[in-house]
Amino acid sequence: MVNQQQILTVAQVAAICGVNRNTVGLWIRSRKLLAQRTGRNYTVAAPDLILFLKTTGRDIPAELAELTFLEPHFRTIQHCWDYFQSTNHLNGCRDCAVYKNKLDVCFVGRDAASTYCRGQCGDCRYFQETFLPRLQLVHQFALPAAVYKDFYLWCGNRKWAQILGYAERDLIGLGIEQVFHPDSLRAVMASFKKRALGDPAVPGVDDVFLTNDRNEKIALSISVYPLLEPAGAWLLLGETRPQ
């Protein structure tokens, strides 16, 4: 039985799917099936295989069937330059600040002067395939909601964007110092660091001040919850309060 964390060889994928190894190789070379190169061979993460089978309308083999009911399956996060390696887009990656600094998440470096990509992250195929499925949960909340990781917002819903005075797409990669008012910034950073370290004494709700596009001070109570995906990220749920 295949488990959620299992890494499969090409031979194992072929056996599970009932095809030959050349067919699996074709799936990989056409970039329909995401694989990692290990020396001269390729390996495939079980969730990536399930996602490939689902999106191409293929039957889910019995070995994988149980996993389809456990949790959502997302495309493995790979660097943007790896994603674009077979396209003309790669020509600009070598001079990009994201590539030079080996940033794991490209959109947190979007404001750097030497960032190659200048379009909207929300319109990027890489973002849509890799990150968006992990972040869409924020739109299920009636309260202001956002996903935060490593001192950056990864996204926010419409109500969070309205509080800050931004368009939703402009929240992607917004630095924490652009979100929280200076009166709250130090305390927020300390609180988030302690949560990341698993400090049980950190309260579940932070009373903070946000700053909007007019530099106004917005009082908010934020409940913070850890997420499984993206790993190490936090869900922020806000409720306005009197100042």
Secondary structure by P-SEA (a helix, b strand, c coil): cccccccccaaaaaaaacccaaaaaaaaaaccbbbbbcccbbbbcaaaaaaaaaaaccccccccccccccbbbbccccccccccccccccccccccccccccccccccccccccccccccccccaaaaaccccccccccccccccccccccccccccaaaaaaaccccccccccccccccccccaaaaaaaaaaaaaccccccccccbbbbccccbbbbbbbbbbbbcccccbbbbbbbbbcc
